[in-house]
Amino acid sequence: MKKQILQKLVIYSGWLMILFISACRREDNNSQTIDCTDINADVTWEDRGDGVDYTLTCVLNVNAKLTIEPGVVIVCKSGSGIVINSGGALKAVGTTDKKIEFKGETDVQGAWKGLYFKSNSVFNELNHCIVANAGSASFDGNAARKANIRVALNAQLKIRNTIVSKSAKDGLYVDGLESDELNPITSFSMNEFTQNAEYPISAIGPTATQLDGMSSTFTGNGRNKVLLRGGRLHGAHTWKKMSVPYYIEGIVYAGEYNNNGNLTIEPGVRVEFGDNSGLGTGDYSSGSWLRAVGTASERIVFTGETAAPGAWKGLVFQSTSPNNQLSYVDLNYGGSSSYTGATQKRANLHVGAWSAGAVTIDNMTISNSAAWGIWVSANSNDINVPPTVTYSNNASGNYYKE
């Protein structure tokens, strides 16, 4: 009798264990399909256990606060995406051990549209997240704006400890034109951008000051550099050394007229430029400045994306601020065009253009210009060129003063 009772207890315990495991586990095919109705009241997506928690089949409009708990996994079907509209917010804060995942139904580039932040809510945050497989299409038909994560210029987003991978185009795309001075990325740190078909980040100049230098990583992307599509820098900005170059298409100006701005470029930074692109201080902005000071072991490089004379415009200084400085800098392959449109005013280094300029230089190489090494405008004073500045292969000559 005792033996039979013991056997029954063992069987009963086994059934209890099975029931306990079943209660704690959930198969992927039991995931909840997201209702495609707009979110108009605050809601939380909970971690429902192992496997896929939610399946997204549509473009979901978020008009209230959507909070996603640590560990939640969201599978996004073809054509689906999430738009965080004005009045809405997306707060996705995971942990090191319980990341939040947004991913495609298949692990390929471009399996779904992605996330589009149009809201300027302070709650917008991606922290300890994985955003993968998006960029199949943009949300407005503009093919240039396909990305895993897109952020409108008047929005705001904190992105930290997040992996952004396998976009069919860019990993992160920040809206804006070359004249815009806003920056919607309010915090950026310890992120990983990998295996995106084109750029890991495509943004405008003001966004670069938020990047955290060597702390974020960029690997295996189609064009493994950070694209800056021009922009105006108002206020104080710093560009840190990264494991990849900054790449400018358009012109980035520090300040313009009465809107002063300044840019400090740290040692070891490499900046590459596309055709007719450039960097410098804006015209008639007397309080604006550009300071690029490297070291003997970590020089700063300004160069064309292609190693050919005339690959880009060159640097320009249109303010006379005493803070304008270039030291331990390699400056080459400029001189494609001038900043005033005058063909004879082309150079790697433009001192003055529409307004007078000034800059202190030392320990520089100035080489392979399609025109002059240094060109100084009539409304600017001659600059001192010390022996630590060396020239080579500048087509029109090394130095010209109007």
N, C-alpha and C positions, 0 to 999 in steps of 0.2 A: 504493500500500500504506500509506504513512504517513497519507494522508488517511482511509482506512478505519479505521486504528487510532485516529486522533484522534476520529472519529465515534463509535466504540464507547466510548471513554473518556468522551465527553460524555454518551452515553446511560447508561452505568454510573453516572456521577456524579449524574445526574438521579434514577435509581432510589434511590441512597443517600440523597439529600436527601428524597425522598418517604418512605422508611422512617424516617428520623430524625424528620421532622415527625409521622408517624403514631405513633411511640413517645412523643413528647412531648405529643400531644393525645389527648383522650378525649371522645367525644360524650356528651351528657346521657343518652341511652338506655342507656349502659353503666354507669350509677351502681349502686352496691351497695345492695340492699334490706336494711335492718337486720333481723337475726334478732330476733323478738319474745320470745325467751327472756330471763329476767331476767339482768342483768349481776351476777354473783357473784364475779368475779375481776377484778383491775385490767386495763384495756384502753385502747388508744389508737386513736382514729380518725384516720387519716392523710390528708393532702392527696393525692388521687389524680390531680391534674391539673386541666385546665380544666373548667368546667361543674359539674354537680351531682355531689357525691361520694357522698352517701348519701340514701336515701329511707326515711322512717319511715312505717309503715302502722298502728301500734298505739300503745297506752300502754306505754311501756318503763319498767320498774322498775330503778333503778340502786342496787345494794347494795354496790358496791365503787367504786374510783376510776376514773372515766371522764375521760380526757384527750383534748381535741380540739386538733389542731394548727392553726397559722395557715393561713388560706386555705380551710379546709373549708367546703363548702356543704351544708346538710342541708335537703331538701325534706320537709315534713310533710303527709301526706294528711289528709283529713277524719277527725276523731275521734281523731287521734293526739296524743301528748304525751310528756313525759319527767318522771318522778317520781324525785327524788333522796332516797332513804329514809335513815333512821338507819343509820349504818355505811357509807353511800355518799358520793360526792363528785363534783362536776362542775367540772372545771378547763378553761375555754375561754378561752385567752389568745392573741389574735391580735396583729397589728401594724397600724400605720397603713396600710400598703400591702396587707396580707393579712388582711382582717377575716374573722372566722368568722360565717357566716350561718345562722340558723334561720328558715325562712320557709315560707309555705303553698304548696300546689301552684298556687293561683291568688292573684294579688296583690290580695286583698280583705280587709276586716275579718272576723275570725272564721273563717278557713279551717282552723284546728286548735285544740287545747286550750291548749298553751303549756308552760312549764317550771314545776315545783313543787318548791321546795327545802324538804325536811323534815329535812335533815341539818344538824348543827352542826359539820361538818368545817371546819377552817381552810383547806382547799384549795378550797372553793366560791368560784368567781370567774368573772365575765363581764368581759372586758377586750378592747377593740377588737372588739366583737361587734355584730351586727345581729339583733334579735329582732323579727319582724314577723308580722302577719296572724293572731295567736292570739286567745284569749278566746272561742272558740265555746261552751265549756261549762266548768263548774268540775270539780274532781276529786272533789268530795264531794256534788254535787247542789245546793249552795247557789249560787243565781244571782248573789248579791251578790259572790261571790269569783271572778268570771271576769276573767282578765288575761293579758297576754303572759307576765308573770313573777309568780309567787306565792311568798311566803316565810312559812313557819310561824314562830310567835312564838319557839319554842325552837331555831330554826335559826340559821344565819349565812350572810351572802353579802357579797362585795365586788363592786361594780358600778362600772366605770370606762370612760370613752371608748366608751360603748355607745349605739347608736341603738335606741330602743324605739318601735315605730310600728304603726299600723293594728290595734290591738286592738279587738275588738267591744265591750269595756267599758273597763276601766282598763289603763294601761300596766304599772304595778307595783302589786301589792296585798300589803300586809303584814298578816298575821293579827293578831287581838287584839281585846279588849273595852275599854271605856272605863276600866276599873280597872287594866289591865295597865301595868306599868312597864318591861318588857323592850324591847330594841331589837335585832332580828336583822341590821340593815344595819350592817356594821362598817366599810365604806369606800364613799364615794360621791363621784365627781368627773367633771367634763367629759362628762356624758351629755346625750343629746338625746331628748326625748319629743315625738313629733309624730303628729298625725292619729289619736289614740286616741279612741274614740267617747265616752267619758265623761272621767274624771279621768286626768291623766298619772300621778299617784301617789295612792293611797289607803292611809293608814297610821294609826298612833296617835301621840300626842304625842311620845314619846321618839325616834321616828325623825327628827323634824325637825332635831334637833341635828347630824345627819350631813350634811344637805344643804349643798351648797357655794356657795350664794348665786348670784351672777350668772354663775358659770362654766358651769353647766348651762343648757340652753335648753328652753323649753316653747312650742310653736307648733302652732296648728291643731287642738288637742284640743277635744272637745265642751264640756267645762267646764274652761277653762284656768286652773286653780288647784290647789294641793296640798291635798287633803283630809286633815284630822286628825280621827279619830273619837274624840276624848277621850283620856284617859290620865293616869297619874301620873308626874311627873318626880322621880326620886330622883337626888341628886348634882347636878353642875353641867351646865347646858344653855345653849346660845346659838342664837338664831334669826337668821340672816343675811338681808339684803335679797336678794330674788329678783326676777326679771322678772315674776312672777305673784304673786297674794296667797296667803297661808296661809288656808285655810277650815276653821273648826272646827264640827263637829257633835257635840254632847255637851259635856263640861266637861274642860278640861285644868287640873290642879292641880300647882303646884310644892310637893311634899312633902305629908305628912299625918302627924299624931301624931309618933311618934319617928323617922319616916323623912324626914329633911330633904332638901329639894331647892331649887334656885334656877334662875331663868331670866333671862337677859340678852337683851333684844331690841334689835337694832342699828338705827341711824338708817336711815330710808327704808323700813322694813318696813310692810307693810299686812296686817292681819289682819281677815278677814270672818267673820261668825258666822251660823249657822242658828238657827232658832226655839228659844228656851229654852237656848241654848248659852252658854258662858262660859269665863273664864280668870281665874286668880288663885292665891293661896297657899292650901294646904290647911288644914283646921281643926286647931287644937291642935298646930301644928308651929312652935315658936318660932324655930327656926334657919332657917326657909325664907324666901325672898324673891323678889320680882319687880321687876326694874329695866328700865324702858323709857325710854331717854334718846336723843332725837333731836337734830337741830340745826335752826337757822332755815331752812336750805335743804332739809333732808331730815327732815321731820316723820314721826313714827310715827302710823299711823292704826288705830284700833279701831272697827269699824262693822258694821252689819248687812249681810247679803248683799242684802237689800232696803232701800231708803232710806225707811224708815217707822218712826215711834216704836214701840218695843216689838218690834223685830225680833230682839232677843237679850236675855240677862239683864243684861250689864254686867260690869265687872271687880270682883273681890273680893279684899280683903286681910284674911286671918285670922291674920296674925302681926304682931308689933310690931317686927320687925327694922328697924334703922336703914338697911338697904340697900334697903328698899322705896321706889321713886322713880318718878315720872312727870314727864317734862320734854320740852317741844316735842312734845306729843301732842295729837291730835284724837280725842275720844271722843264718839261719838254713836249715836243710835237704839237705846239699851238700854232697860232697865226692863220687860221682858216678865214677869219673875217674880223672886222673891227667892231667896236661897240657903238660907233657913230654912223657906220655905213660907208665911210671913206676907205677905199681899197688900199691907199698908201699908209693907213694907220693900223696895220696888222702886226701882231707881236705875241710872243709868249707872255710878256708882262706889259700891261698897259697902265701907265701912270697918268691919270687924268683921261677924261673922255668928254662927256657933256659938261662935267664940272671938274675943278682942279683936284689933283690927287697928290699923295705923298706916301712913301713907305721906306722903312729902314730895312736894308738887306745885308746878309752876311752868310758865309759858308753855304753858298748855293752853286748848283750847276744849272745853266740855262742853255738848252741845246735843241737842235733839230726843229727850229721854227721854220714855217713856210715863208716868213718875212723877217722881221727884226727880232732880236733877242729881247731888248727893252725898247719901248717907244714911249716918249714923254711928251705930253701935249703942251701947246703954247701957253696955256693958262696955269701950268704947273712949274714948280722950281725943279732944276736939275736934282737928281738924286745922287748920293754918294755911293760909288761902287768900290768896295774894298778889294784887296787882292785875294781874299778868300772866295770871291765870286769868279767862277770860270765859265767860259763860253765854248761852244763847239757847234759847227754845222748849221748856223743860222743863215738862211738864204740871202737876206738883204743886208746883213751886218749885225753887229752885236748891240749897238746902242745908238738911238737917234733922239735928238731933242729938236722940236719944231722951232 
